[in-house]
């Protein structure tokens, strides 16, 4: 059980300690004080951000490869088939449970080193894949890189919470801003290199893999655990899992997040392809994923700062509602300006909060399902079907989280949840 899960249960308790950086265990009554920073804390935040930049930052760039694969490198495969590659990369939450146990047992370095090796090996294997050999690309990028990302995800996200309590939402926003930064940089690099006659796909992928290797090395060196491992904690602390399994509001928020993520990545995967197929000049369309991710960079920091003051759900619910409604705007994007404005606004509103085992299914199937809806009448793309599905499931997910919020409010006796 990771420390982030412990903090989730702590946050649900009605009686809060007088100081924001002090937590009382709901099981044992022990008091844990957080340093709220220090050199080790802030360097760990930077290291985690670099790790997410090198891993999830690449995943957020998949819209570039979705376009390139569909129209050129894997042009014998449908958009839905291709999207299985990108969605399989996002299987990190499915590895979260076993990885979380290894993390709690004190095997942080083992997780980080093995995950880094698997991820980079698979990344370089992608560069030697042959055109229209779908299974090669799927195994290297979808399976190999996905497993590597899953192994480093839990420690990278959990470590900053060892140092921060009062500023935790802001700190997590800074960590996930690393993935957004990767989503800004890597689409530009990929578009320029893989579409260049003198460089091409193989060396374009290798270049990004070398950059990722440097970022992962630095991130590993900067990050350092602080809290005791499971073996060093009192047995009572491990009873927290039983509290979580019985927590109805928590599970409502999880299922709501699942539905939101089911539809959230539709623009991330298909917006560049949409732009190219609607006559936007490739030189302009190649920057649309960068604009989308640039907006998420700012949206991960400022709202998280506000969430520390007013409550995470109080911020997440309205922003995700706007995100689910905004996706319908794709039905009427005709000009270059409208596409870029949509990318900027959607990136600002599409914050990702909860990641755990159940979410993996929805991350895995969301993009392929919407991709299948696009090709109901081949060879034409029926865009409205994917848009409708993406928007409706996001809004329904928000409604579940809203119910969860009301239950948390009654439990804690305060509107700040």
SVG drawing of the C-alpha trace seen along z (x, -y; Angstrom):
<svg xmlns="http://www.w3.org/2000/svg" viewBox="-25 -32 47 41">
<polyline fill="none" stroke="black" stroke-width="0.4" points="0.0,0.0 1.6,-3.3 1.8,-6.4 -0.5,-8.2 -3.3,-5.8 -2.6,-6.4 -3.0,-10.2 -6.3,-9.6 -7.8,-8.0 -6.3,-10.6 -7.9,-13.3 -11.3,-11.7 -11.3,-11.9 -13.5,-14.4 -11.0,-15.4 -8.0,-17.2 -4.9,-18.0 -4.3,-21.7 -1.4,-22.0 -1.6,-21.3 1.8,-19.5 0.8,-17.0 -1.2,-13.8 -2.7,-11.5 -3.0,-7.9 -6.7,-6.8 -5.6,-3.3 -2.7,-3.6 -3.0,-7.2 0.6,-7.9 1.6,-11.4 3.5,-12.0 5.1,-15.4 6.0,-16.4 9.0,-18.8 7.1,-20.7 10.2,-20.8 13.9,-21.1 16.6,-20.4 15.8,-16.7 12.1,-17.4 12.3,-19.9 15.0,-17.8 12.7,-14.8 9.9,-16.9 12.2,-17.9 13.4,-14.3 9.8,-13.0 8.9,-15.7 11.8,-14.7 10.8,-11.0 7.2,-11.8 8.5,-14.1 10.5,-11.2 7.7,-8.7 4.2,-10.2 5.4,-13.2 6.1,-10.8 2.7,-9.2 1.0,-12.6 2.8,-13.0 1.1,-9.9 -1.2,-12.0 1.8,-12.7 2.5,-9.0 -1.2,-8.2 -1.2,-10.5 2.1,-9.2 1.2,-5.5 -2.3,-5.9 -1.2,-7.7 2.3,-6.3 4.2,-3.9 1.3,-1.5 -1.1,-2.6 -2.5,0.9 -4.0,0.6 -7.0,-1.4 -7.0,-4.3 -8.6,-2.2 -6.0,0.5 -3.2,-2.1 -4.7,-3.6 -4.3,-0.3 -0.6,-1.0 -0.9,-4.4 -3.6,-3.3 -1.5,-0.2 1.3,-2.6 -1.0,-4.0 -1.3,-0.7 0.8,-2.1 -2.2,-2.1 -2.6,1.7 0.9,2.2 0.3,-0.2 -0.8,2.5 2.2,4.8 4.5,1.8 3.0,0.1 3.7,3.2 7.3,3.3 7.6,-0.4 6.2,0.0 8.5,3.0 11.5,0.7 12.4,1.7 12.3,-1.8 15.6,-1.6 14.8,1.8 11.5,0.5 13.2,-2.6 16.2,-0.8 14.2,2.1 11.5,-0.3 14.0,-2.6 15.9,0.3 12.7,1.9 11.3,-1.4 14.5,-2.5 15.2,0.9 11.7,1.0 12.0,-2.6 15.1,-1.7 13.5,1.5 10.7,-0.7 13.3,-2.4 14.1,0.8 10.5,1.8 9.6,2.3 6.8,0.5 3.4,2.2 4.6,4.7 2.0,3.9 2.9,6.6 6.5,5.2 5.3,1.7 2.7,2.9 5.1,5.1 7.8,2.5 5.8,-0.6 2.5,0.6 3.7,3.5 7.4,2.9 7.3,-0.9 4.0,-0.6 5.4,1.9 8.5,-0.3 6.3,-3.3 4.2,-1.4 7.2,-0.4 8.5,-4.0 5.0,-5.6 4.2,-4.7 7.5,-5.7 7.7,-8.9 4.3,-10.0 4.4,-8.7 7.8,-10.1 6.9,-13.8 4.1,-13.0 6.8,-11.8 7.9,-15.5 4.7,-17.5 1.3,-17.5 -0.1,-21.1 1.3,-21.8 0.6,-18.3 -1.8,-19.3 0.5,-22.0 3.5,-19.7 1.7,-16.9 0.7,-19.6 4.4,-20.4 5.3,-16.7 2.6,-16.2 3.7,-19.4 6.8,-17.4 4.6,-15.2 3.0,-18.2 6.5,-19.7 7.4,-16.4 4.1,-16.8 5.2,-20.2 8.8,-19.3 8.5,-15.8 5.7,-16.4 7.8,-19.2 10.9,-16.9 9.0,-13.9 7.1,-15.8 10.3,-17.5 12.4,-14.3 10.1,-11.5 8.7,-13.5 12.2,-14.6 13.5,-12.8 17.0,-13.0 16.3,-11.6 13.1,-9.5 11.3,-7.4 14.2,-5.3 16.5,-8.1 13.7,-10.3 12.6,-7.7 16.2,-7.1 16.8,-10.8 13.8,-11.0 14.9,-7.8 18.3,-9.4 16.7,-12.5 14.4,-10.3 17.5,-8.4 19.2,-11.5 16.1,-12.8 15.5,-9.4 19.1,-9.2 18.9,-12.7 15.5,-12.0 16.7,-8.8 19.7,-10.5 17.6,-13.4 14.8,-11.3 15.2,-10.0 12.6,-8.2 12.0,-9.6 9.2,-7.7 9.8,-4.2 9.1,-1.2 6.3,1.3 8.7,3.6 9.8,0.7 6.2,-0.5 4.0,0.8 1.6,3.6 -1.4,1.4 -0.5,-0.9 -1.2,1.8 -4.8,2.0 -5.5,-1.2 -6.3,1.0 -9.3,2.3 -10.6,-1.2 -10.2,-2.0 -12.0,1.1 -15.1,0.0 -15.0,-3.6 -18.1,-4.3 -17.3,-7.9 -13.8,-7.0 -14.9,-4.3 -17.5,-6.6 -14.7,-9.1 -12.6,-6.2 -15.4,-5.1 -16.1,-8.7 -12.5,-9.1 -12.6,-5.9 -15.4,-7.2 -13.7,-10.6 -10.5,-9.0 -12.4,-6.7 -13.2,-9.8 -10.5,-12.3 -7.8,-11.2 -9.9,-11.3 -8.5,-14.8 -5.0,-13.8 -4.9,-10.9 -6.9,-12.1 -6.7,-15.9 -3.6,-16.1 -5.1,-13.5 -8.4,-15.5 -6.6,-18.7 -4.6,-17.1 -7.7,-15.4 -9.6,-18.7 -7.2,-20.4 -4.9,-22.1 -1.4,-22.6 0.9,-20.0 3.4,-22.6 0.6,-24.1 -1.1,-20.8 2.2,-19.4 2.1,-21.9 -1.5,-21.3 -0.5,-18.6 2.2,-20.9 -0.4,-23.6 -2.7,-21.1 0.0,-19.9 1.3,-23.5 -2.1,-24.4 -2.0,-21.4 1.3,-22.6 -0.3,-25.7 -3.5,-23.8 -1.5,-21.4 0.0,-24.1 -2.4,-27.0 -5.6,-24.8 -3.5,-22.6 -2.4,-25.6 -6.1,-26.6 -7.0,-23.0 -4.7,-23.2 -6.8,-26.1 -10.3,-25.2 -10.3,-21.4 -9.3,-19.0 -12.8,-18.0 -14.1,-21.6 -11.6,-22.4 -11.7,-19.2 -15.4,-19.0 -16.0,-22.3 -12.9,-21.9 -13.7,-18.4 -17.3,-19.5 -16.0,-22.1 -13.6,-19.5 -16.5,-17.1 -18.6,-19.8 -15.8,-21.3 -15.1,-18.2 -18.4,-18.7 -16.7,-21.8 -14.8,-19.4 -17.9,-19.0 -17.5,-22.5 -13.8,-23.0 -13.3,-24.3 -10.4,-26.8 -6.8,-26.7 -7.6,-29.3 -10.5,-27.3 -8.4,-24.1 -5.6,-25.9 -8.1,-27.6 -9.8,-24.3 -6.4,-22.6 -5.5,-25.4 -8.8,-25.4 -9.1,-21.6 -5.6,-21.3 -6.4,-23.7 -9.4,-21.9 -8.4,-18.2 -6.7,-17.6 -5.9,-14.0 -6.2,-13.3 -6.6,-9.6 -4.6,-6.7 -5.1,-3.1 -5.7,0.4 -9.3,0.1 -8.5,-2.9 -6.2,-0.9 -9.1,0.8 -10.6,-2.5 -7.3,-4.0 -6.6,-0.9 -10.0,-0.8 -11.0,-4.4 -9.0,-5.5 -9.5,-2.2 -13.2,-2.4 -13.5,-6.0 -11.3,-5.1 -13.6,-2.3 -16.5,-4.7 -14.7,-7.0 -14.6,-4.3 -18.2,-3.1 -18.4,-4.0 -14.9,-3.4 -12.9,-5.0 -14.5,-8.2 -14.2,-9.2 -17.4,-9.7 -16.1,-12.2 -19.3,-13.0 -19.6,-9.5 -16.3,-9.7 -17.0,-13.2 -20.4,-12.3 -19.0,-9.2 -16.0,-11.2 -18.2,-14.0 -21.0,-11.9 -18.8,-9.5 -16.7,-12.4 -19.8,-14.3 -21.3,-11.1 -18.0,-10.5 -18.2,-14.1 -21.7,-13.4 -20.4,-10.4 -17.6,-12.5 -20.1,-15.2 -22.1,-12.6 -18.8,-11.5 -18.1,-15.1 -21.4,-15.5 -20.7,-12.4 -17.3,-13.7 -18.8,-17.0 -21.2,-15.3 -18.5,-13.1 -16.0,-15.9 -18.5,-18.5 -16.9,-21.1 -17.3,-22.2 -13.5,-22.1 -13.0,-18.6"/>
</svg>
